């Protein structure tokens, strides 16, 4: 024992405990119950839920505004846009749905660029500033920023066939994503400071499950909620009800995190440059092979999931009863499997060898991809295999994230998690660009087999027969 038990973990150092043992005394709670018994962690978790929902609702709102404001008729009904498309030698989409997709792409790019470019730099500043303050400020500023969205609907000059308001939404999305990059590494670095080491695996499992649930709920219910707010408040004489959802979610997240009682010790002012501190974060990967291996596993996982996102359209089109427009059903099943796997890891995974968990996860992903190619005409088997793939993702992601938190020095966590966000966003982006072209050239089956082979090879390379 390193000392008497404390009623609340302090933020001036990492909690003590054996990261691989149970560390739980007789009669003590374990799993999700132990995690949720900590008041400060509950507040952080609630902040995560509202923040994650707001991020998903944001994308839904942008698409909603594009459809209601800039794509009310057919593309040919906008002569200015047709002229702009002709000037830059781009074929104008033929249908309203294609036009919405084209304009939404601008929002997606603006949302993705900061994640790819600024994650590591934001991680450095997350280490320099108090993490709770960073998270509250990030949510508060995002709540204020999205209040500007109604102004983008005002009439004004046109650029490239679209009113200034569309480009205003693109710029607002870019700034919103910049603020998000500060929130993410601060959040990941704060978890191990609030949570005793023996409960980190359960805490990450809960985070993974709620993150996936927020993704499903946010994208599935975002549009109905926005329409309900618009019509419901409009009936009461309050216009623009759809613009209240995002400030409310970001505001609740900020208030929840602001109520965390524990305080960090003041850090001495850093005299190193941002570039030097980025190099310190990279050095952690060289000096700590377990951290580098865990981060490589996450990069591989998110690359496979991003490829599946693209392949889901082709998979759904091969299944009678679905069709290409209902590919979201397959993604939802994968998300459900991931949430179920996360809850199972939280309750049962504490005493298991992490190499075994990682290899089992990679193995499930590999065999699921292989069988998806063989059984792609069956609705039942396709849905089941997507769920199994999600379980495999949970078995891989949660132990890997926990290992990074445990083995990274506290003063370097923000930098390492910022670097992790950079690598993961690149891993998410490249397959989105490449997978569609590869499927078009060689077909779905060879691509699924290739991805399955990569996952199964990675499971063997992990060498689960060795001790963790």
GISULVEN-V796591 format. One record per backbone hydrogen bond with DSSP energy under -1.0 kcal/mol. NH is the residue of the N-H (numbers start at 1). CO is the residue of the C=O. Records with the same first field share a line. If there is no record, write none. Layout:
NH = CO + CO
This chain:
28 = 25
35 = 31
36 = 32
38 = 35
42 = 38
43 = 39
44 = 40
45 = 41
46 = 42
47 = 43
48 = 44
49 = 45
50 = 46
51 = 47
52 = 48
53 = 49
54 = 50
55 = 51
56 = 52
57 = 53
58 = 54
59 = 55
60 = 56
61 = 57
62 = 58
63 = 59
64 = 60
65 = 61
66 = 62
67 = 63
68 = 64
69 = 65
70 = 66
71 = 66
77 = 74
78 = 75
82 = 78
83 = 79
84 = 80
85 = 81
86 = 82
87 = 83
88 = 84
90 = 85
99 = 95
100 = 96
101 = 97
102 = 98
103 = 99
104 = 100
105 = 101
108 = 104
109 = 105
110 = 106
111 = 107
112 = 108
113 = 109
116 = 112
117 = 113
118 = 114
122 = 118
123 = 119
124 = 120
125 = 121
126 = 122
127 = 123
128 = 124
129 = 125
134 = 130
135 = 131
136 = 132
137 = 133
138 = 134
139 = 135
140 = 136
141 = 137
142 = 138
143 = 139
144 = 140
145 = 141
146 = 142
148 = 145
149 = 146
151 = 148
152 = 149
153 = 150
154 = 151
159 = 162
162 = 159
164 = 157
166 = 163
168 = 164
169 = 165
170 = 166
171 = 167
172 = 168
173 = 169
174 = 170
175 = 171
176 = 172
177 = 173
178 = 174
179 = 175
180 = 176
181 = 177
183 = 179
184 = 180
186 = 182
187 = 183
188 = 184
189 = 185
190 = 186
191 = 187
194 = 190
195 = 191
199 = 196
200 = 197
203 = 199
204 = 200
205 = 201
206 = 202
207 = 203
208 = 204
209 = 205
210 = 206
211 = 207
212 = 208
213 = 209
214 = 210
215 = 211
216 = 212
217 = 213
218 = 214
219 = 215
220 = 216
221 = 217
222 = 218
225 = 221
226 = 222
227 = 223
228 = 224
229 = 225
230 = 226
231 = 227
232 = 228
233 = 229
234 = 230
235 = 231
237 = 234
238 = 233
243 = 240
244 = 241
248 = 244
249 = 245
250 = 246
251 = 247
252 = 248
253 = 249
254 = 250
255 = 251
256 = 252
257 = 253
258 = 254
260 = 257
277 = 273
278 = 274
279 = 275
280 = 276
281 = 277
282 = 278
283 = 279
284 = 280
286 = 282
287 = 283
288 = 284
292 = 288
293 = 289
294 = 290
295 = 291
296 = 292
297 = 293
298 = 294
299 = 295
300 = 296
301 = 297
302 = 298
303 = 299
304 = 300
305 = 301
306 = 302
307 = 303
308 = 304
309 = 305
310 = 306
311 = 307
312 = 308
313 = 310
315 = 311
316 = 312
317 = 313
319 = 316
322 = 319
323 = 316
326 = 323
327 = 324
329 = 326
331 = 327
332 = 328
333 = 329
334 = 330
335 = 331
336 = 332
337 = 333
338 = 334
339 = 335
340 = 336
341 = 337
342 = 338
343 = 339
344 = 340
345 = 341
346 = 342
347 = 343
348 = 344
349 = 345
352 = 349
357 = 353
358 = 354
359 = 355
360 = 356
361 = 357
362 = 358
363 = 359
364 = 360
365 = 361
366 = 362
367 = 363
368 = 364
369 = 365
370 = 366
371 = 367
372 = 368
373 = 369
374 = 370
375 = 371
378 = 375
382 = 378
383 = 379
384 = 380
385 = 381
386 = 382
387 = 383
388 = 384
389 = 385
390 = 386
391 = 387
392 = 388
393 = 389
394 = 390
395 = 391
396 = 392
397 = 393
398 = 394
400 = 396
401 = 397
402 = 398
403 = 399
404 = 400
405 = 401
406 = 402
407 = 403
408 = 404
412 = 409
413 = 410
416 = 412
417 = 413
418 = 414
419 = 415
420 = 416
421 = 417
422 = 418
423 = 419
424 = 420
425 = 421
426 = 422
427 = 423
428 = 424
429 = 425
430 = 426
433 = 429
434 = 430
435 = 431
438 = 434
439 = 435
440 = 436
441 = 437
442 = 438
443 = 439
448 = 444
449 = 445
450 = 446
451 = 447
452 = 448
453 = 449
454 = 450
455 = 451
456 = 452
457 = 453
458 = 454
459 = 455
460 = 456
461 = 457
462 = 458
463 = 460
466 = 463
